[in-house]
Amino acid sequence: MRKLFIVCSLVVALIGVAALNAGATPITGNISFSGTSSTDNTDFTLATEFTSFSNVIVSTTGGNGSYTPDISGQSVTMTTFTFSPSLSPSPLVPLWQFTHGGKTYSFNATSLTISSSISDSITMGGTGMAYITGFDATPATWVLSANNSGMTQSFSMSTGVSSVPVPAAILLFGPGLVGLAAMRRRFKK
């Protein structure tokens, strides 16, 4: 039993070291956009798709995360999509994208849920993958709010990343396995 415990401990340690050496660099922080949009119906309770986005810019970036230095004012390309009855195309590749300083920033939406819809405003969000050149693809969430004000339909959107990096997850998992093995050994005695 002691040999099995030692072998399991070594395997877990090697996995942890290999994960650290892999150099995973997940994306952190958040980014927000604003601009004008059009839908297939000005009444959001009847609308089913965004038909255009224009004048889209980065409005804010997330403090000290991967979206620094501050790139406010950067032009952004948004992809039109259907939101009712479901996200189409799915996945939406990319939902948004821009290039700044030799890096490409983008986000692929994989899910969509409408949280609020009244005649003059709609709020929706979902999950997807965030991408930045030089970083690992990272799971993230997105939220988009649009409203009609007079003859203009404006929207704002944010993407946020808050995940446990893979090496850290493995390192947290490893000690847990070692602890379980030690408890099993104690109960056998």
N, C-alpha and C positions, 0 to 999 in steps of 0.2 A: 504494500500500500504506500509505503514511504517513497519507493521508486516512482510510482505513478504520480504522486504529488509533486515530486521534483521535476519530472518530465513535463507535466502540465504547467508548472510555474515557468519553466524555461521557454516553452512554446509561447505562452502569453507574453513574456518579456520580449522575445524576438519579434512578435507581431507588433508590439508597441514601439520598439526601436525602428522597425521597418516603416511603420506609419509615420513616425517623426521624420525619417530620412526622405520620405516621399515628397516632403515640402509642400503639402497642400496649402493653398492660399485662398481661403474662401472670401467672398465679398461680404463686406459689413456696411452698415449705415442705411441711409435712405435718400431718395431723390424725388422731387416734385416737379410737375409740369403744369402749364396753363396755356390756354388758347381759345380759339373758337371752333365750333363743331356744327354739323348739320345732321339731322336724322330724317328718316323717311316720313315722319309726321311730327308737327310741332307740339302735339299733345303727347307727352311721354307715356301716358297710359295706353296709347294706341301705337306708339313707335315700336319698331322691331330691330332697327339697325342704324349704326352711324354710317352716313354716306360720305362724309368728308370731315377732315380736320385741317385747320389752317392757322398760321401765325403761332405755332406751338413752340414754346421756349422752355428751358429749364428755369423754374422760378426759385427753387432752393435746393441745396444739397445738404447731406447729413453730417454736420459737424466734423468729426475726426475719422470718419469711416472711409471706405474705398472710393467714394464719390468726391474726394477732395483732390486737388485744390478747388475752390469755389468756381463753378462753371456756369453761374447764373447768366441768363441771356443767350445761352447756346441754342441754336435752332435744332428742333427735334422732328423726325419723321414718324408720324403715327399711321398705323394700318387700319383701314375701315373694317368693321366686323358686324355680324349679326349678334344681338344679345337676347332676342326672344324668338323662339322658345328656348334656345340654348346658344352657347358660344359656337360660332361658325365663322371661318373654319376652326377646327379644333385639332391639334393645338394651333394657336394663332402665332405664327412665326414671321417676323417679330411683331409684338404689339407696338413697341416703340424702338427707335434706334437713332444714334447720332455718333459722330466721330469728333474727338477733340484731343489735341496734343499727340496724335499718332495712335490713340487708343480708340477702339470701337466699343461703345456701350449699347447694350440691347436687353430686351426682356421678351421672353416667349410665354404667353398666357396659356395655361392648361385647363383652368376651370373658371366658371363665372357663376355668381349668385347675385340676384337683384335684391337689395335689402330695403329699398324704398322707391316708390314710383307714384308720383301724383302728376297732374296735368302739366305743371310747369317745372318740375325737377325730377331727377332720377339719380340714385346712388347704387353702384354695383361694385363688386370686387371678386377676388378669387386668388388662385395660386399660380405659380409658374416657376421659371428658371431665369435668374439674372446672369448676365454675361458682361465681363470687361476683359479686354485683351490683357493677358498676363496673369489673370486670376482663374481659379477653378469655377465652373458653373455652380451656382449656389441656389437652393430652393428659396423662394421669396413670395411675398404677398403683394397684391395691388388693389387700389381703390380708385374709382373714377366717379366724380359727381358732375352732372351737367344741369344747367338751368336756362330757362328762357327769360330774357329781360328785354321787353320791347320787341324789336326785330332781330336781336342778337342772341345767339345760343352760345354760351361760354361753358368751358369745362375746366376742371382741375383734376389732376391725377397724381398719385404717389405710389412708389414702390419701396418696400422696406424689407430688409434682410435681418433675420435674427435666428441663426442656427448654430448648433454646436459643431465646430469643425470636426471632420472625420478622425484625425489623429487623436484629438482630445476625447472623442467618443470611445475610441478603441482603448485609450489609456484608462478611461473610467470603467469600461467593461472588464478589462483585464484584472484589476484588483478585486472586482466583484467575484469573478470566477475563482480566484485564489482564496478569497474568504469563504466561499461555499465549500471548496475542497477541504479547507481547514475545519469548518464546522462538521462536515461529514466524518472526517477523521476523528474528531473529538467525540461524536455520538457513538461511533463504533467501539471506542474504548469503554 
